[in-house]
Each structure stands twice: as C-alpha cells, then as structure tokens.
Amino acid sequence: MKRTTVLLLCGLSLGGCKADKDAPKPDGLAGYWQLSRLECYCPPGTPTPDEAIELDGNGNVTEYQNGQAVQTGTYQLSSGSTDCAANAQLMTFSWLSASPASYTLVDGKLTIDQGLCRDAPRKTYTYAPRRTGQ
C-alpha cells in the first residue's frame, strides 16, 4: 500500500510539471495576449475585463473584448521616455491618444503601462492560445 501511494504521488507530481513545460511560450511580441491584471485608479472591486490583444510581426494589432474583435490598428516599437518611465521600451498604438506606452515582456507576461503615474491604466497580459472561433 505504501509503495503504491509513493508511486501515485510521484506520477502526479511529474504530470504537473509536464503541463507547465508544455505551456505555450511567446516568440517575441507576436501572438494572442489575454488581459490578466488591470492596475488603475478604479473603484475598489473593479473586475478585470475580458480583454485581449493580438499582435502580429508586421505591426498590426487587434483588440478583443468579451471574445469579439472591437478594433484593429497598428503598433510601432521604439525606445525613449514617457512621463512615467525613463529609458523604456515603447509601444505606440494607432488608436491610443495617450501614446506611446512603455512595455515590458518577461516570462510570458506583457505589461503595457499607458501612464499609471498619470491615472492611465497599466495592463498585464498573459500569452495565451487564440480562442476558438476568433
């Protein structure tokens, strides 16, 4: 009985590791990014919206809300400074008037700071497989 329990626990722990190892990893910025965290000066308890962005390698972007494409446009990358970030990587969206936004990409998390120091949102996206039907 003891040996069976040990073998079962070993198998479960190895199975858990395999799922993490097989999780999709971004290859640069191109891909589908699901909003996982919203930082803003919002009322307490404000839920994180069902939002995603899809970036291609050619400078095109699509924004999704509740699984539906709501706008398409372009993005450009550069480096420089904003009111909230010095010597930063910058992303300029064609539809955002408060551009450019600083961004970081670390461990499959894309954070786009539109100017949290000025009461604009900072959004963190997690790389995700594209939803079926989109």
FIVEX-134213 format. One record per residue (C-alpha): x, y, z. Coordinates in pm, whole numbers, plus 32768, in hexadecimal, padded with zeros to 4 digits. Example, Ala and Ser with C-alpha at 12.3 -4.5 7.8 and 13.67 -1.06 7.14 Angstrom:
<gubas>
84CE7E3E830C/85577F9682CA/
</gubas>
This chain:
<gubas>
800080008000/811580F2805F/81D380AD7F1A/809880E77E49/805B82357EF5/81C382A67EB8/81B082427D48/806382F47D20/80EA84347DBD/822184297CE2/814D83FD7BAB/8069851F7C0C/818D86077C4F/823185B17B03/80E985E37A4D/80C9873F7AE7/8222879F7A6E/81D98729790D/80B2881778EE/818F89417948/82A088D37858/81A488AC773C/81028A017775/811F8AE57645/823B8BDF7650/823D8D24758D/83388D597479/83608ECF74A3/822E8FAE74AB/816F8F027393/804C8E377416/7F058E3F74D3/7F138EE67629/7DFC8EC3772A/7DD48FD67830/7E278F417983/7E5690777A5D/7DD691DA7A4F/7E7492E87B26/7DC094337B2E/7D2B95357C13/7BDE94807BF7/7AD3944D7CFF/7B27932F7DEF/7AB191DE7D72/7ABC923F7C02/7AD190F47B48/7BDB90AF7A43/7B2B90CB78F3/7B298FAC77F9/7C1E9052770F/7D338FDB762B/7E199061751E/7EB38FAD73FA/7FF8902F736B/808C8FB27227/81F48FD471BD/819C90DC70B7/812291F071A0/7FAE919C719B/7EDE917E72D7/7D7A91117325/7CCC91537470/7BC6905E74F0/7ABD909475FA/79E88F727671/7A7C8E9F755A/7A158F8E7443/7AFF90657374/7AAE91D073C4/7BC19289730F/7CEC92557232/7E12933671F3/7F89934371F5/809D935072F6/820093CF72E3/8325938173C9/842D94777436/84F494D87568/84FA9616762F/844C96B27758/82EC970777C5/826A97D178EC/826C968E79B6/839A95CD7930/84FA962F78CE/85CD956B77D6/84AF947D778B/843993A07671/830F945075D6/81DF93DA7515/810794D07456/7FA6946173F7/7EF1951072DC/7DB1952873A9/7E4495A874F1/7E60971F7515/7F3896F6764D/804D964B758B/815795D975A5/813594E276C2/825C94377765/826292BD775A/831E919777E9/831A902B7783/838C8F3B7893/83408DC678B8/82118DC377D3/817C8EFF786F/8154903B77A1/811F91757872/80B092B177C2/80BA93E8789C/7FEF94FD77FC/805795E77918/7FEA95657A6B/809A96907B0B/7FA197707A4D/7E6D969E7AA1/7E7895D7795B/7E64945B7971/7F8193627982/7F15921778EB/7FC290C7790C/7F768FC27805/7FCB8E507809/80298D9B76CB/7F0C8CB27671/7E9C8BD27557/7DA58C847478/7C3C8C3674D0/7B788B5673EA/7A8D8C177308/7B5E8D5372F6/
</gubas>
